[in-house]
Amino acid sequence: MNAKKHISILGLTTTALILMSCSKTINSSTDIASVADSSTSGAVASVAGGALSSSSAGGTIALQKPKSSNLNFIPEAYASDRVQCPKFSTTSSGCVASGSTMWLTLSSCSRANTGATWAGVEALTKSSGNATCGNFPTPPVNGTLIRQFVTAASGTTPGTASRTDEKGVQVTIDDATANLGNFDNDVISTVANSGYGTIVSFNGSGARTGMVIKKRLIATGKYDHSVNGTLTITEATSGSSSRTITGSIVTYHNIAKIKATSTFNSVTHVDSCCTPVSGSITTAFSAGTATPTAQGLAMVGKTETMLFTGCQTATLTAFDGTVSSVNLTHCF
């Protein structure tokens, strides 16, 4: 890549970056790669992808299978030394099950050799039937699968988890705070155990039909997003390797104090990639009842669009018209 082209991709102004991520500061050019994730469209794509990848035995988060990628930011030898996170097929320490729930304890472990580490306890609960370590907790037909972070294995108290990327940026996934801590204090109904998380629903044939997403994502000093809504899933049959996401979802920008409505336009998700691989998300920004900050006011009434161009790659058109090729590095 020549210098001129490189600048056209990464040469966003500091002001634009700050507004896109609702952050007060962008520390260096290395932060630019994370702008897609901290943008509204990137955040909802990451949460939706994480929910879908965790809802079947074929998903990348469920399997944590290595994925060859040009996004390998750490030496291969170092990546291979990382402790891999327990998964549904784990039958030793790290997985416990009781009744319809499976708990996975994530302790400074890595998923899919991404270079990121996870910490927290993940609970997967199917609507009926017994969950057993070593087998994916597939729900019954016309059933649901709830994914929630809790405070302890075998417990039901909602909690938080953290994901730290290879640059040391830590994102807290909060399933516990009332109303997801949204700046407008809107009432957000809970998912389970008086807390939040995701619910994926299945039809009579076992194919996925929709998902409820209620998550708070916090990267201190960068962004604080409360994501809430329901999306429709179109999947041909049970066990399909791909599916289409449609519908709209709301994100509260708790730093800029504005709302954003993201519309999924034929967004395609596949088992082999946690983030979407095609389609687009269009996000419209609006004011809530609280007074927006100066950063928020600059975004109100405008839109951004993320066009997915492949696994972990997209073109982001920001609210100010800036167009950039970006990488999607997170999946929650």
Buried (B, 14 or more C-beta within 10 A) or exposed (E): EEEEEEEBBBEBEEEBBBBBBBBEEBEEEEBBBBBBBBBBBBBBBBBBBBBBBBBBBBBBBBBBBBBEBEBBBBEEEEBEEBEBBBBBBBEEEBBBBEEBBBBBBBBEBBBBBBBBBBBBBBBBBBBEEEBBBEBBBBBBEEBBBBBBBBBEBEBBEBBBBBBBBBBEBBBBBBBBBEBBBBBBEBEBEBBBBEBBBBBBBBBEEBBBBBBBBBBBBBBEEBBBBBBBBBBBBBBEEBBBEBBBBBBBBBBBBBBBBBBBBBBBBEBBBBBBBBBBBBBBBBBBBBBBEBEBBEBBBBBBEBBBBBBBBEBBBBBBBBBBEBEBBBBBBBBB
